[in-house]
Amino acid sequence: MPGGKALMERGPKPTILVTGGTGFLGSHLVTRLLAEGHRVVVPARSRHGLSADQRMARLLDWFGTPHQQRSLLEVVEANLEYPSLGIAPQQAADLRLKVDEIIHCASDTSFSSRKEEQVKRVNIQGLEHLLDLLSGSRCRRLYLISTAYVAGKRIGDCPEAFQETTAFHNVYEQSKFIAEQIAASRCAASGIRLTVIRPSIVYGDAQTGRTLAFNALYYPVRTIHYFSKLYHEDILEHGGDRARALGIHRAPDGTLHLPIRIDGGSGCGVNLIPVDYFLRAFLAIRDAPSADGVFHIVNPQNTSIAELVDFTRRFFHLTGLEVTTGEDVASLPRHGLELLFDRHIQAYSAYIRDARIFDRSRSDALLRQAGVTCPAFTYAVFTTCMRFAVDVDWGRLLWESSPAGP
Amino acid sequence: MIPEHVRAQAAQCRHYAMCKIDYLGTGLCASGAEHHYVSHFPQGRMDLCDALANNQIAITEGLVEIADSCNLCGICDRQCHFVTGMRPVEVMKALKEHVREWLARGNMPIAAPFDPVLEQLRQIVGQRWATNDPAVLLTYAHDPFPLAGPQMPRFVILPGNREEVAAVVRFANGHQIPYVVRGNGGSVFGFVFTDGLVMDMHRMKDIVIDAENWTALVGPGVTSFELQQAAVKQGFRVNTAEPAATVCGNIVCTGLFSTWANAYGVNADTFVDMEFVSRDGEFFRLNDPRAPNVFCYEHRLTPSPGICTRAHVRLHPMTEDEEGMLIPFAEFDEAVDFARDLSRRRIGLALGVLGGHYLSTFMAPTATLAEQVRGSLSETLGMRYAVFMVGDRFARQAVQSMRPAVINADLFRMLLLGLPRLADREWQDLLIGMGGDEPVYEFLLRPEMRPVLEAVLRPAPETLAAAVDEDLRTFYTQLYARPEMTDMVWLNMFRILSSRMSRHKHMFAFLIYVPMDRPDLIRAICDRLQRIADDQGLENDFGFLTPLDLGKRGILEYDYYINHQDPVDADRIRQAAVEFEPYLDEISATIKGVKWLKYIFSQGCARKEAFLYT
């Protein structure tokens, strides 16, 4: 592990505060940092009837983190939405004395304008509360996990640099953009080194398929899986009237004909990176001696909607799934299942028909040196990831003692 | 020995008297129908079982007869489960068993004490219809309101006609015996107690429909449900209150109001005439020029004008094309404005703004499902409020042209019969992840989505019945195969679902008349009541809001929920009262159009204009 080696050479390991440590990326980072022997502090909320400690413990169980590493972890019951994260003054003072670095992963990834207030409260005020809390502390380093999509509605090249953007597809992009600006200005003012990490869309581990999050890439595939099961059941157990109403039928070999025309539109497809690549890339950047500024962690190769549809069709033994262009769609009546996909694609069109090209020159230079490359999103990777997702029922079986998740 | 879990269930009876009306077509408790006393209905037996387990009552001759007369037919299990989720047959069995074992040990039941006054009362109403047996008295001695302590009456009597009522009043006056009147034998909010005489009007169930005059003559023991049944048979509808509440009692206490009040009015709008027995035991009718003026309103707590022995209520016509409709909203103010707009445009008959809690609780046959559906409707679909409307086809067409998404009668039936699958976690996850700026309901209610919904929900009586205990599924399947059980018009006329609001806890309802054109004020009242409850840790929620008088005024219900068996909750509501009483008193006195129902109490015959515009 390159990161571990470099740290060993640097002497005593810094204590790192990781926000969002119970989330998808954050939990991966926490377990990796613990494995490297860092002391890690995770501020987290109680949720779904579980304390912050319990949530973290369940995640560490899932990762198989050995017990001796867990003693390096301190979980603090806290909430980014409150000033001082809602923790007691003494506890805050204690954090100021011990934290050397921050990795700020916590984020609300909702796109809906209906959730604007909540998204801004977490993504903007949350960062400010964190920086306020550690103002004047010994912490001299902030890694801000942002998103490649702070580029907003920019078309074409998106540089690995702080950039002026005024138009965004949604409140998430805007809030992450503002958070970067705040971080840059406050870190500059207080002499804290800032590294902004901008991943694209992260899916599970490309080798094992394991993941904790089943949104983004997974949602449309999961939707197809749901309706595939539903109509199989309708045909096999309930006479199939409801399937016939939408032209759905089952071939003797068990293949389901699910006639859904998906609006492929124009654009360059979707930029997907696996979480294991994100992790390796982040640690390589962190290990680099002067890795300040902005780094894109993205895939050099986008995946088209046609490829995703083809993968899905093959994986679930379906026919009828088709990719159509905008003109075709406009001229034909759409049935309910198609409208459902239209709505989803419309909400996420900026990502699945992306017109942004992310500059990778800074990150490539570092990652190439560290031997870190992004794997292609092949059918084999898709199969590995979706098999895991189906096996854990899209996350519902991840936590057998409680379905609520961490 | 009565097992603790049985006693605990018995103690949860909310006294809503739903076991005293045949609202599911199961028939009535045979013992109750024959004996009429509350003690002989499942409600009374629940109290007696609890009291026996707590050693609060001895086994009397009356109690033996009450236990014996239960034939364990199981009707109460089905009736009670429908609204409360409870299974009282277990309690009935335990009571019978306990008494049988006690007798088998050679014990003799205690006779009720001899009381010469009782004998005189029996001369008025007949031997069977007056009693001082402690077992019977106990079932009239308390209610679920936690701040009202138990008070044992000396007698319970069941008069059979108006002359007997008048004679009992004169007798009580002559012997200085205090008395209270209970329309259907029950009490809910701690008001109707005495250590004297309780008059239960349950035997006086006369209904005479005058189809030419569009009116009905109603005896004081007639419930809203029974009157509605009689009216519907003749092609009419009445504006009614809770199904088990008596029509006369409701008019006198608070005046009638419901979502139908939008079209049919409230209080004096609902009747043509009323007959009373005065405190002196004399009859008077409101249309008599010499009668006391009860059409006026005084802003103070006043006594009732007497005992209502007959109400002459108004009936209303129906058209063949009436259907119910739900119009979803994400925001309260928008829903209020829309309901008011419909009212002032005279669109629709019944109208009301419902909260997500109301809607999910009404629809779901179990508390667990209600909780799941509530999250599904409010959070996943974004349907935090719904305007409910009953209207003819013209009204419905108008509404459809005004709003992007509505739930019509067919879709409601589909949602109701597919409710467990609507709340299915997998389906919820898909809806949550769908994205988009508009509320999910707008998308999901599009006509093109119907076949998809049909496949997802698989609506059928069996699907809904899957949510209840296995041994009740056949009953629920048959029940929900009946068209009226999924018909919003019928359900809203007979209101058989409203008691479900108290399924998980006893409901303490605030009813407040409000100016309908001020959603900010209405919201402020709700916010204040919410804060008071939250401060005390009391569960609370918006109930409903119905426009009145062409949208100029409205009636708001905000609800607190209390475990009536929990002394902590009793203390909480006591503490909350220290805040809400002066607050509601003040806004009732100072803001035009605001009147807390407390002030209308016993002035239910008043003209609405006398208190809504003063």
HADDOCK unambig.tbl for C-alpha pairs under 7 A between the chains (distance, minus, plus):
assign (segid A and resid 112 and name CA) (segid B and resid 435 and name CA) 6.56 0.50 0.50
assign (segid A and resid 112 and name CA) (segid B and resid 436 and name CA) 5.86 0.50 0.50
assign (segid A and resid 112 and name CA) (segid B and resid 437 and name CA) 4.95 0.50 0.50
assign (segid A and resid 113 and name CA) (segid B and resid 437 and name CA) 5.66 0.50 0.50
assign (segid A and resid 114 and name CA) (segid B and resid 437 and name CA) 6.30 0.50 0.50
assign (segid A and resid 219 and name CA) (segid B and resid 433 and name CA) 6.77 0.50 0.50
assign (segid A and resid 223 and name CA) (segid B and resid 430 and name CA) 6.56 0.50 0.50
assign (segid A and resid 242 and name CA) (segid B and resid 451 and name CA) 6.87 0.50 0.50
assign (segid A and resid 242 and name CA) (segid B and resid 455 and name CA) 5.61 0.50 0.50
assign (segid A and resid 245 and name CA) (segid B and resid 451 and name CA) 6.95 0.50 0.50
assign (segid A and resid 335 and name CA) (segid B and resid 448 and name CA) 5.77 0.50 0.50
assign (segid A and resid 336 and name CA) (segid B and resid 448 and name CA) 4.90 0.50 0.50
assign (segid A and resid 336 and name CA) (segid B and resid 449 and name CA) 4.41 0.50 0.50
assign (segid A and resid 336 and name CA) (segid B and resid 452 and name CA) 6.01 0.50 0.50
assign (segid A and resid 337 and name CA) (segid B and resid 452 and name CA) 6.75 0.50 0.50
assign (segid A and resid 343 and name CA) (segid B and resid 436 and name CA) 6.75 0.50 0.50
assign (segid A and resid 344 and name CA) (segid B and resid 434 and name CA) 5.30 0.50 0.50
assign (segid A and resid 344 and name CA) (segid B and resid 435 and name CA) 5.93 0.50 0.50
assign (segid A and resid 347 and name CA) (segid B and resid 435 and name CA) 5.62 0.50 0.50
assign (segid A and resid 347 and name CA) (segid B and resid 436 and name CA) 4.98 0.50 0.50
